[in-house]
């Protein structure tokens, strides 16, 4: 248990913990990610001395690269969107402009109807008043974290959270302990005095590997699009073993009081 004199940290997952899309919108968004990438790849110039191109459409190739990036993230390795479009271009014998791809992707993200987790802002206000330092740790495989900041600001999270650790800006993803320790270092707290809240295995396992006080499984927003569930939540990953669970944000301040 943390000494009262020692600062305490609370780190938070983003997707399906602080914010979410309804399953239909999430499914449509992930399809549009692939389609935008395919359009950029198809419009890109061919390389002069590169491969003749991998068999398959630009859509198929990027979808495979995206799936590989998700698989890498589940092992703790970051393959950000900029790298994904370049890898797909190399396989197709194309020279895509990552800046153009990211600009197109931002247009898609800006249209999304993000929803805040019910009660999260109010709970975090109370938790911060109780002396906890707040951070967000998010695996940003499909879109850069910078594109999510306007949503976080609009929902009221940015004024409460001291640090945001987005995996596309780091070499690591959850469950690598390094990304959790990067958050505690920025917050100025010890891992043993830190609790992490998230909706899946990478959250609970990463907190354990990093030596956190506890990992709390948040089950209140476990409503996923089919493609998201297939890619990001292999069987059992939405129900990792942990004694600490919360189905609503109203439960979390009291749970933290018990964890100390």
BAFI-3210 file (N, C-alpha, C; in Angstrom, 3 decimals, decimal comma, padded with zeros to 6 digits):
// residues 260
n [1|2|3|4|5|6|7|8|9|10|11|12|13|14|15|16|17|18|19|20|21|22|23|24|25|26|27|28|29|30|31|32|33|34|35|36|37|38|39|40|41|42|43|44|45|46|47|48|49|50|51|52|53|54|55|56|57|58|59|60|61|62|63|64|65|66|67|68|69|70|71|72|73|74|75|76|77|78|79|80|81|82|83|84|85|86|87|88|89|90|91|92|93|94|95|96|97|98|99|100|101|102|103|104|105|106|107|108|109|110|111|112|113|114|115|116|117|118|119|120|121|122|123|124|125|126|127|128|129|130|131|132|133|134|135|136|137|138|139|140|141|142|143|144|145|146|147|148|149|150|151|152|153|154|155|156|157|158|159|160|161|162|163|164|165|166|167|168|169|170|171|172|173|174|175|176|177|178|179|180|181|182|183|184|185|186|187|188|189|190|191|192|193|194|195|196|197|198|199|200|201|202|203|204|205|206|207|208|209|210|211|212|213|214|215|216|217|218|219|220|221|222|223|224|225|226|227|228|229|230|231|232|233|234|235|236|237|238|239|240|241|242|243|244|245|246|247|248|249|250|251|252|253|254|255|256|257|258|259|260]
n.u [000,846|000,464|002,389|000,946|002,379|003,509|003,228|000,397|-000,580|-002,846|-003,434|-004,904|-006,672|-007,732|-009,592|-012,788|-012,761|-012,399|-013,560|-015,655|-016,970|-020,168|-020,912|-021,592|-020,710|-018,008|-017,236|-017,732|-015,895|-013,410|-013,455|-013,385|-010,871|-009,202|-010,048|-009,370|-006,576|-006,073|-006,911|-005,036|-002,677|-003,147|-003,153|-000,557|002,779|004,608|007,477|010,822|012,873|012,002|010,203|008,049|005,596|003,428|001,281|-002,236|-004,795|-004,500|-006,018|-006,196|-003,508|-002,838|-004,617|-003,576|-001,074|-001,910|-003,157|-000,893|000,421|-001,290|-000,972|001,728|001,495|000,243|002,274|003,774|005,127|005,491|003,983|003,435|000,813|002,020|004,258|002,982|001,679|003,872|005,133|003,192|003,221|005,829|005,545|003,797|005,184|005,046|005,207|003,997|002,869|003,327|002,372|000,207|-001,496|-001,993|-003,290|-005,636|-006,645|-007,062|-009,266|-011,247|-011,252|-012,002|-014,675|-015,917|-018,309|-017,593|-018,124|-018,306|-017,268|-019,845|-020,139|-017,391|-015,819|-016,757|-016,082|-013,285|-012,652|-013,236|-011,392|-008,959|-009,090|-008,749|-006,072|-004,752|-002,572|-003,165|-002,955|-002,939|-002,696|-002,409|-002,904|-002,292|-002,844|-004,364|-004,768|-002,978|-002,213|-002,304|-004,438|-006,592|-006,677|-008,323|-010,889|-010,542|-010,151|-012,596|-014,338|-013,553|-011,432|-008,755|-008,060|-007,899|-006,058|-002,642|-000,610|-000,284|000,295|000,865|000,984|001,870|003,747|005,824|008,277|006,959|004,063|001,130|001,096|003,724|005,982|007,461|006,021|004,137|005,811|006,939|004,806|004,485|006,895|006,675|004,569|005,680|005,484|005,704|005,728|004,615|002,797|000,778|-002,200|-003,845|-006,420|-008,354|-009,814|-009,065|-006,900|-004,272|-004,076|-004,357|-002,346|-000,090|000,056|000,625|003,148|004,638|004,795|002,730|000,461|-002,116|-004,203|-007,154|-010,000|-012,118|-015,382|-017,575|-017,898|-017,667|-018,491|-018,091|-017,159|-017,370|-015,041|-013,091|-013,149|-012,289|-009,676|-008,322|-008,991|-008,378|-009,703|-010,751|-009,319|-010,787|-011,595|-009,569|-007,734|-008,252|-008,619|-009,812|-012,385|-014,596|-017,766|-018,826|-018,052|-018,738|-018,102|-015,355|-013,892|-014,381|-013,263|-010,580|-010,125|-010,134|-007,937|-005,904]
n.v [-001,198|002,240|004,788|007,499|009,809|009,530|010,219|009,303|007,474|007,271|005,554|005,382|003,588|004,434|003,870|002,479|002,792|005,469|006,701|005,972|004,376|003,557|000,084|-000,270|002,120|001,958|-000,292|000,661|002,765|001,429|000,028|002,202|003,282|001,373|001,636|004,311|004,185|002,380|003,882|005,987|004,541|003,432|005,715|006,544|007,139|004,734|002,847|003,222|001,340|-000,617|-003,519|-005,382|-005,417|-006,691|-009,518|-009,008|-006,692|-003,161|-002,661|-005,214|-005,687|-003,548|-004,093|-006,489|-005,600|-003,859|-005,665|-007,068|-005,047|-004,722|-007,234|-007,020|-004,996|-006,309|-007,740|-005,839|-004,074|-001,140|-000,158|002,403|004,336|005,833|004,287|001,958|002,610|003,091|000,579|-000,972|000,317|-000,339|-003,091|-003,096|-001,860|000,922|004,510|005,939|009,009|009,660|011,883|012,759|010,557|010,592|013,036|012,522|010,524|011,959|013,518|011,590|010,781|013,163|013,300|011,456|010,183|010,340|009,101|009,999|008,118|007,288|009,230|009,413|011,816|013,176|011,319|011,290|013,896|013,887|011,936|013,148|015,313|013,940|013,578|012,015|011,591|011,864|009,895|008,961|005,991|004,795|002,499|003,379|002,351|002,436|005,136|008,220|009,444|012,199|012,948|012,396|014,191|016,581|015,499|014,553|016,938|018,239|016,583|017,038|015,768|016,483|018,619|017,419|015,381|014,702|013,648|012,226|009,208|008,029|005,242|005,416|007,366|006,309|003,627|001,427|-000,587|-001,213|-004,577|-003,969|-003,346|-001,009|001,145|001,685|002,379|004,649|006,402|006,547|007,720|010,258|011,214|011,333|009,360|006,300|002,998|001,056|002,505|003,017|002,674|001,039|001,411|-000,321|-001,928|-004,476|-007,399|-006,493|-004,262|-005,165|-007,122|-005,627|-003,738|-005,474|-006,494|-004,176|-003,729|-002,448|-001,205|-002,242|-003,656|-002,656|-004,043|-002,656|-003,017|-001,752|-000,688|-002,664|-003,160|-003,930|-003,283|-005,726|-006,191|-004,854|-006,370|-008,853|-008,301|-006,909|-008,140|-011,093|-014,423|-014,496|-012,246|-010,041|-010,638|-010,849|-012,376|-010,977|-009,619|-007,192|-005,260|-003,129|-001,981|000,409|003,938|005,152|003,371|003,416|005,465|004,611|002,062|002,711|003,981|001,779|000,365|002,108]
n.w [000,000|-000,757|000,819|002,652|002,230|-000,204|-003,684|-005,685|-008,568|-011,295|-014,159|-017,415|-019,856|-023,213|-025,526|-025,279|-022,586|-021,664|-023,845|-026,695|-029,670|-031,020|-031,785|-034,573|-035,771|-035,148|-036,619|-039,225|-039,294|-039,148|-041,548|-043,286|-042,722|-043,982|-046,638|-047,270|-047,068|-049,154|-051,369|-051,322|-051,760|-054,314|-055,834|-055,711|-056,996|-058,965|-057,928|-059,227|-059,185|-057,554|-056,254|-058,479|-057,499|-055,040|-055,374|-055,440|-054,355|-053,563|-051,324|-050,101|-049,525|-047,777|-045,712|-044,761|-043,823|-041,832|-040,071|-039,295|-037,919|-035,757|-034,560|-033,855|-031,975|-029,906|-028,930|-027,777|-029,457|-031,372|-034,359|-036,108|-037,849|-039,983|-040,631|-041,418|-043,874|-045,477|-045,476|-046,755|-049,233|-050,118|-050,511|-052,628|-054,595|-054,681|-054,009|-051,535|-050,030|-046,775|-045,318|-046,814|-046,609|-043,819|-043,593|-045,002|-043,364|-041,009|-041,750|-041,745|-039,033|-037,808|-038,406|-036,831|-034,489|-031,574|-028,261|-024,831|-021,952|-019,773|-016,878|-016,453|-016,477|-014,192|-012,188|-012,454|-011,790|-009,043|-008,230|-008,845|-007,118|-004,782|-004,759|-006,651|-009,436|-012,891|-015,851|-019,333|-021,190|-024,315|-026,944|-030,052|-032,866|-035,223|-035,755|-035,325|-032,028|-031,811|-033,400|-031,852|-029,814|-030,068|-029,571|-026,952|-025,640|-026,087|-024,666|-022,091|-020,857|-021,258|-019,597|-017,153|-017,192|-016,747|-018,374|-021,616|-023,114|-026,089|-028,218|-030,865|-030,768|-029,461|-028,954|-028,037|-027,181|-025,165|-024,134|-023,193|-020,568|-020,601|-021,720|-019,800|-017,695|-018,732|-018,500|-015,674|-014,981|-016,150|-014,678|-012,204|-010,239|-008,331|-009,743|-008,009|-006,609|-008,312|-010,190|-012,853|-015,273|-017,564|-020,511|-021,389|-021,947|-022,548|-020,957|-018,276|-018,108|-018,863|-016,774|-014,697|-015,473|-015,311|-012,629|-011,253|-008,702|-009,052|-011,613|-013,089|-014,432|-016,738|-017,489|-018,455|-021,024|-022,940|-025,663|-028,798|-032,237|-034,865|-036,413|-034,902|-032,520|-033,520|-034,408|-032,307|-029,921|-029,205|-028,452|-025,091|-024,316|-023,591|-021,110|-018,970|-016,245|-013,141|-009,878|-009,610|-010,688|-012,560|-013,458|-014,041|-014,132|-011,780|-009,810|-009,532|-007,985|-005,283|-005,370|-005,748|-003,335|-001,656|-002,611|-002,044]
ca.u [000,000|001,253|002,446|000,196|003,286|003,973|002,212|-000,282|-000,898|-003,891|-003,332|-006,182|-006,834|-008,595|-010,711|-013,702|-012,588|-012,761|-014,352|-015,994|-017,933|-021,087|-020,317|-021,776|-019,816|-016,642|-017,030|-017,651|-014,642|-012,282|-013,515|-012,975|-009,408|-008,611|-010,374|-008,560|-005,206|-006,035|-006,999|-003,743|-001,700|-003,433|-002,831|000,865|003,628|005,341|008,918|011,582|013,721|011,475|009,553|006,972|004,343|002,919|-000,044|-003,342|-005,173|-003,956|-006,824|-005,789|-002,149|-002,829|-005,331|-002,636|-000,078|-002,600|-003,309|000,438|000,706|-002,060|-000,300|002,946|001,108|-000,095|003,565|004,439|005,915|004,718|004,086|002,463|000,182|002,970|005,065|002,111|001,445|005,137|005,357|002,282|003,730|006,989|005,059|003,083|006,017|004,531|005,823|002,964|003,265|002,677|001,656|-001,079|-002,316|-002,416|-004,270|-006,902|-007,113|-007,580|-010,612|-012,146|-011,334|-012,722|-016,117|-016,429|-019,208|-017,084|-018,962|-017,552|-017,736|-020,754|-019,663|-015,933|-015,278|-017,098|-015,279|-011,884|-012,545|-013,158|-010,145|-007,864|-009,211|-008,228|-004,616|-004,176|-002,124|-003,824|-002,311|-003,576|-001,797|-003,285|-002,353|-002,832|-002,400|-005,113|-004,687|-002,068|-002,828|-002,536|-005,749|-007,611|-006,630|-009,509|-011,969|-010,240|-010,358|-014,037|-014,980|-013,137|-010,371|-007,424|-007,791|-007,730|-004,978|-001,333|000,232|-000,844|001,333|000,298|001,987|002,472|004,842|006,780|008,649|006,256|002,621|000,678|001,407|005,124|006,060|008,126|005,082|003,550|006,822|007,076|003,732|004,754|008,016|006,165|003,690|006,460|004,976|006,286|004,790|003,912|001,750|-000,013|-003,263|-004,220|-007,778|-008,532|-010,880|-008,613|-005,738|-003,035|-004,082|-004,131|-001,033|000,935|000,170|001,311|004,564|005,292|004,840|001,728|-000,303|-003,218|-004,857|-008,602|-010,688|-013,328|-016,276|-018,781|-018,005|-017,184|-019,359|-017,118|-017,437|-016,915|-013,654|-012,255|-013,041|-011,489|-008,272|-007,703|-009,376|-008,454|-010,535|-010,315|-008,585|-011,660|-011,883|-008,344|-007,879|-007,904|-009,633|-010,317|-013,247|-015,606|-018,692|-019,179|-017,090|-019,161|-017,488|-013,896|-013,333|-014,425|-012,287|-009,264|-010,017|-009,785|-006,596|-004,978]
ca.v [000,000|003,463|005,675|008,735|010,870|009,283|010,518|008,160|007,665|006,485|005,606|005,015|003,271|005,404|003,247|001,633|003,092|006,879|007,104|004,824|004,484|002,423|-000,982|-000,064|003,206|001,457|-001,164|001,512|003,512|000,570|-000,205|003,426|003,349|000,534|002,188|005,516|003,746|001,791|004,973|006,682|003,643|003,296|006,985|006,845|006,746|003,476|002,983|002,956|000,167|-001,479|-004,735|-005,164|-005,304|-007,924|-009,867|-008,591|-005,296|-002,277|-002,869|-006,473|-005,556|-002,709|-004,795|-007,444|-004,836|-003,363|-006,803|-007,345|-003,993|-005,060|-008,376|-006,505|-004,225|-007,263|-008,194|-004,702|-003,320|-000,108|000,057|003,490|004,455|006,303|003,138|000,996|002,984|002,913|-000,858|-001,424|000,838|-001,131|-004,379|-002,877|-001,139|002,288|005,483|006,796|010,134|009,462|013,089|012,765|009,525|011,047|014,111|011,861|009,820|012,968|013,884|010,526|010,848|014,382|013,102|010,390|010,570|009,778|009,268|009,869|007,114|007,935|009,455|009,383|013,137|013,455|010,439|011,713|015,137|013,496|011,201|014,122|016,068|013,068|013,592|011,123|012,168|011,090|009,758|008,070|005,137|004,306|001,889|004,103|001,605|002,829|006,578|008,858|010,031|013,634|013,141|012,182|015,248|017,446|014,789|014,535|018,304|018,510|015,786|017,531|014,953|017,070|019,497|016,594|014,398|015,359|013,173|011,268|008,382|007,365|004,280|005,787|008,291|005,555|002,334|000,322|-000,588|-002,133|-004,742|-003,784|-002,554|000,274|002,237|001,999|003,064|006,008|007,209|006,831|008,668|011,591|011,622|011,458|008,417|004,965|001,992|000,363|003,407|003,367|001,766|001,235|000,994|-000,561|-002,882|-005,732|-008,135|-005,706|-003,330|-005,875|-007,771|-004,592|-003,201|-006,492|-006,538|-002,935|-003,666|-001,519|-001,622|-003,086|-003,402|-002,747|-004,325|-001,862|-003,802|-000,985|-000,318|-003,785|-003,360|-003,692|-003,665|-007,095|-006,169|-004,473|-007,516|-009,901|-007,913|-006,414|-008,913|-012,544|-015,071|-014,393|-011,013|-009,055|-011,115|-011,329|-012,663|-009,911|-009,496|-005,819|-005,000|-002,079|-001,948|001,808|004,868|005,488|002,416|003,473|006,178|003,769|000,992|003,300|004,205|000,500|-000,006|003,028]
ca.w [000,000|-000,851|001,975|002,394|001,817|-001,561|-004,699|-006,277|-009,974|-011,959|-015,613|-018,010|-021,268|-023,889|-026,223|-024,495|-021,169|-021,558|-025,003|-027,531|-030,753|-030,994|-032,608|-036,012|-036,188|-035,046|-037,772|-040,415|-039,215|-039,480|-043,006|-043,978|-042,598|-045,021|-047,955|-047,476|-047,339|-050,496|-052,347|-051,345|-052,385|-055,746|-056,496|-055,509|-058,137|-058,843|-057,730|-060,445|-059,072|-056,505|-056,726|-059,440|-056,757|-054,460|-055,896|-054,593|-054,457|-052,527|-050,122|-049,473|-049,001|-046,575|-044,639|-044,178|-043,072|-040,632|-039,157|-038,739|-036,939|-034,563|-033,925|-033,224|-030,783|-028,852|-028,401|-027,171|-030,431|-032,045|-035,804|-036,252|-039,168|-040,999|-041,043|-042,094|-045,273|-046,191|-045,655|-047,806|-050,497|-050,531|-051,011|-053,889|-055,541|-054,756|-053,110|-050,949|-049,189|-045,469|-044,893|-047,516|-045,980|-042,494|-043,786|-045,363|-042,170|-040,078|-042,193|-041,279|-037,572|-037,419|-038,619|-035,976|-033,384|-030,325|-027,073|-023,584|-021,001|-018,812|-015,521|-016,309|-016,123|-012,806|-011,339|-012,499|-011,000|-007,633|-008,008|-008,839|-005,861|-003,727|-004,807|-007,656|-010,711|-013,938|-017,146|-020,307|-021,982|-025,375|-028,151|-031,203|-034,045|-036,409|-035,969|-034,363|-030,860|-032,022|-034,013|-030,833|-028,811|-030,075|-028,901|-025,520|-025,151|-026,091|-023,619|-020,786|-020,277|-021,380|-018,444|-015,960|-017,371|-016,781|-019,469|-022,557|-023,733|-027,256|-028,675|-032,150|-030,480|-028,653|-029,550|-027,383|-026,973|-024,124|-022,717|-022,811|-019,336|-020,827|-021,981|-018,493|-016,888|-019,290|-017,910|-014,255|-014,903|-016,460|-013,583|-010,977|-009,240|-008,389|-010,245|-006,915|-006,122|-009,487|-010,619|-014,259|-015,606|-018,988|-020,833|-021,975|-021,460|-022,632|-019,828|-017,017|-018,170|-018,866|-015,419|-013,884|-015,867|-014,893|-011,177|-010,728|-007,529|-009,513|-012,884|-012,935|-015,688|-016,900|-018,338|-018,766|-022,448|-023,752|-026,824|-029,858|-033,606|-035,163|-036,876|-033,758|-031,626|-034,167|-034,511|-031,070|-028,741|-029,402|-027,435|-023,701|-024,005|-022,966|-019,759|-018,322|-014,818|-012,199|-008,827|-009,550|-011,835|-012,405|-014,595|-014,292|-013,555|-010,425|-008,886|-009,500|-006,828|-004,109|-005,548|-005,497|-001,894|-001,033|-003,027|-001,397]
c.u [000,885|001,247|001,659|001,085|003,728|002,874|001,658|-000,664|-002,027|-003,708|-004,554|-006,017|-007,761|-009,819|-011,481|-013,451|-012,983|-013,688|-014,616|-016,846|-018,932|-020,565|-020,450|-020,842|-018,358|-016,300|-016,865|-016,338|-013,459|-012,283|-013,003|-011,476|-008,735|-008,836|-009,542|-007,124|-005,093|-006,087|-005,671|-002,693|-001,915|-003,076|-001,352|001,689|004,321|006,821|009,643|012,354|013,238|010,858|008,418|005,623|003,862|001,558|-001,135|-003,601|-004,512|-004,722|-006,372|-004,412|-002,149|-003,543|-004,422|-001,572|-000,678|-002,747|-001,972|000,819|-000,058|-001,395|000,982|002,610|000,789|001,148|004,371|005,242|005,029|005,033|003,048|001,902|001,126|003,811|004,228|001,940|002,722|005,424|004,445|002,745|004,912|006,556|004,391|003,947|005,536|005,273|004,748|003,578|002,574|001,880|000,279|-002,026|-002,844|-003,437|-005,632|-007,508|-007,690|-008,990|-011,636|-012,351|-012,164|-014,234|-016,743|-017,268|-018,746|-018,063|-018,092|-018,120|-018,636|-020,139|-018,170|-015,372|-015,539|-016,255|-013,826|-011,682|-012,409|-011,820|-008,958|-007,894|-008,678|-006,707|-003,964|-003,736|-002,600|-003,021|-003,109|-002,488|-002,654|-002,485|-003,020|-002,267|-003,071|-005,034|-003,728|-002,835|-003,131|-003,908|-006,877|-007,671|-007,832|-010,707|-011,767|-010,463|-011,856|-014,747|-014,573|-012,025|-009,025|-007,083|-007,522|-006,484|-003,644|-000,486|-000,520|000,316|000,662|001,361|002,597|003,621|005,953|007,203|007,772|004,750|002,331|000,585|002,880|005,210|006,635|007,134|004,359|004,545|007,098|006,018|004,029|005,905|007,532|005,256|004,450|005,956|005,694|005,263|003,982|002,798|000,787|-001,014|-003,583|-005,623|-007,887|-009,467|-010,387|-007,329|-004,479|-002,933|-003,708|-002,737|000,083|001,148|000,898|002,802|005,323|005,360|003,865|001,038|-001,433|-003,591|-006,343|-009,223|-011,997|-014,223|-017,484|-018,977|-017,481|-018,200|-018,550|-017,701|-016,810|-015,446|-012,694|-012,060|-012,133|-010,004|-007,628|-007,995|-009,511|-009,258|-009,927|-009,678|-009,473|-012,038|-010,609|-008,570|-007,394|-008,981|-010,324|-011,084|-014,206|-016,466|-019,152|-018,129|-017,475|-018,511|-016,008|-013,344|-013,310|-013,434|-010,877|-009,054|-009,586|-008,366|-005,531|-003,957]
c.v [001,253|004,216|006,933|009,867|010,709|009,606|009,246|008,480|006,754|006,652|004,930|004,637|004,323|004,731|002,313|001,741|004,546|007,335|005,882|005,272|003,343|001,362|-000,770|001,028|002,758|000,566|-000,338|002,286|002,647|000,194|001,014|003,646|002,587|001,144|003,434|005,138|003,183|002,875|005,721|005,825|003,563|004,562|007,342|006,412|005,423|003,762|002,622|001,646|-000,797|-002,733|-004,414|-005,047|-006,651|-008,235|-009,476|-007,108|-004,486|-002,455|-004,118|-006,348|-004,702|-003,398|-005,803|-006,739|-004,321|-004,484|-007,165|-006,299|-004,241|-006,209|-007,928|-005,747|-005,153|-007,907|-007,043|-003,839|-002,363|-000,046|001,132|003,592|004,909|005,140|002,117|001,339|002,826|001,435|-001,414|-000,930|000,041|-002,466|-004,252|-002,221|000,286|003,184|006,403|007,913|009,967|010,675|013,163|011,733|010,002|012,184|013,530|011,158|010,800|013,395|012,862|010,634|012,051|014,241|012,117|010,927|009,888|010,054|009,146|008,738|007,790|008,026|009,553|010,731|013,436|012,599|010,890|013,030|014,814|012,821|012,164|014,960|015,263|012,910|012,676|011,933|011,264|011,079|008,820|007,301|004,471|003,680|002,530|003,474|002,128|004,296|007,169|009,465|011,506|013,904|012,999|013,323|016,190|016,802|014,791|015,906|018,608|017,784|016,210|016,734|015,679|017,951|018,702|015,718|015,117|014,910|012,164|010,519|007,581|006,474|004,659|006,771|007,617|004,279|001,190|000,520|-001,381|-003,528|-004,568|-002,930|-001,167|001,417|002,642|002,788|004,464|006,927|007,540|007,815|010,090|012,118|011,844|010,567|007,078|003,985|001,322|001,214|003,810|002,264|002,079|000,689|000,835|-001,717|-004,228|-006,282|-007,283|-004,719|-004,041|-006,503|-006,733|-003,985|-004,188|-006,509|-005,316|-002,786|-002,676|-002,106|-002,556|-002,705|-003,635|-002,970|-003,534|-002,557|-003,015|-000,631|-001,432|-004,151|-002,944|-003,988|-005,017|-007,113|-005,801|-005,669|-008,584|-009,567|-007,660|-007,270|-010,394|-013,183|-014,973|-013,072|-009,928|-009,461|-011,665|-011,545|-011,470|-009,852|-008,139|-005,510|-003,861|-002,071|-000,529|002,694|005,281|004,575|002,698|004,306|005,338|002,623|001,506|003,582|002,915|000,070|000,883|003,578]
c.w [000,000|000,475|001,668|001,888|000,368|-002,570|-005,329|-007,719|-010,423|-013,459|-016,217|-019,465|-021,889|-024,512|-025,303|-022,990|-020,903|-022,678|-025,867|-028,714|-030,584|-031,970|-034,112|-036,533|-036,143|-036,245|-039,043|-040,442|-039,625|-040,965|-043,762|-043,859|-043,739|-046,403|-048,256|-047,803|-048,749|-051,566|-052,461|-052,051|-053,890|-056,518|-056,401|-056,713|-057,875|-058,620|-059,018|-060,375|-057,989|-057,082|-057,673|-058,762|-056,273|-055,063|-054,907|-054,734|-053,355|-051,223|-049,380|-048,830|-047,741|-045,425|-043,960|-043,339|-041,769|-039,608|-038,522|-037,690|-035,643|-033,814|-033,227|-031,947|-029,626|-028,244|-027,806|-028,121|-031,220|-033,536|-036,140|-037,665|-040,274|-041,532|-041,797|-043,570|-046,094|-046,453|-046,747|-049,172|-051,011|-051,104|-052,373|-054,958|-055,762|-053,767|-052,534|-050,115|-047,838|-045,004|-045,555|-046,904|-044,630|-042,595|-044,144|-044,144|-041,154|-040,469|-041,708|-039,773|-037,132|-037,592|-037,628|-034,819|-032,096|-029,182|-025,827|-022,735|-019,983|-017,426|-015,361|-015,875|-014,654|-011,847|-011,306|-011,757|-009,523|-007,333|-007,963|-007,569|-004,676|-003,791|-005,806|-008,878|-011,836|-015,228|-018,029|-021,035|-023,047|-026,512|-029,359|-032,472|-035,304|-036,745|-034,956|-033,189|-031,035|-032,619|-033,000|-029,816|-028,877|-029,377|-027,391|-024,888|-025,042|-024,956|-022,213|-020,133|-020,247|-020,173|-017,171|-016,001|-017,530|-017,959|-020,312|-023,212|-024,850|-027,886|-030,020|-031,977|-029,687|-029,394|-029,073|-027,429|-025,703|-024,746|-022,333|-021,553|-019,565|-021,036|-020,698|-017,639|-017,424|-018,687|-016,454|-014,100|-015,156|-015,356|-012,285|-009,864|-009,400|-008,968|-009,142|-006,320|-007,234|-009,800|-012,075|-014,480|-017,116|-019,237|-021,335|-021,394|-021,489|-021,481|-018,531|-017,006|-018,150|-017,497|-014,511|-014,192|-015,370|-013,375|-010,570|-009,497|-007,927|-010,939|-012,706|-014,309|-015,730|-017,926|-018,834|-020,219|-023,352|-024,834|-028,046|-031,239|-033,909|-035,561|-035,747|-032,838|-032,234|-034,154|-033,151|-029,842|-029,096|-028,276|-026,030|-023,336|-023,419|-021,540|-019,100|-016,832|-013,982|-011,128|-008,817|-010,839|-011,511|-013,658|-014,911|-013,642|-012,143|-009,387|-008,633|-008,345|-005,558|-004,188|-005,273|-004,015|-001,196|-001,383|-002,392|-002,329]
res [x|x|x|x|x|x|x|x|x|x|x|x|x|x|x|x|x|x|x|x|x|x|x|x|x|x|x|x|x|x|x|x|x|x|x|x|x|x|x|x|x|x|x|x|x|x|x|x|x|x|x|x|x|x|x|x|x|x|x|x|x|x|x|x|x|x|x|x|x|x|x|x|x|x|x|x|x|x|x|x|x|x|x|x|x|x|x|x|x|x|x|x|x|x|x|x|x|x|x|x|x|x|x|x|x|x|x|x|x|x|x|x|x|x|x|x|x|x|x|x|x|x|x|x|x|x|x|x|x|x|x|x|x|x|x|x|x|x|x|x|x|x|x|x|x|x|x|x|x|x|x|x|x|x|x|x|x|x|x|x|x|x|x|x|x|x|x|x|x|x|x|x|x|x|x|x|x|x|x|x|x|x|x|x|x|x|x|x|x|x|x|x|x|x|x|x|x|x|x|x|x|x|x|x|x|x|x|x|x|x|x|x|x|x|x|x|x|x|x|x|x|x|x|x|x|x|x|x|x|x|x|x|x|x|x|x|x|x|x|x|x|x|x|x|x|x|x|x|x|x|x|x|x|x|x|x|x|x|x|x]
***
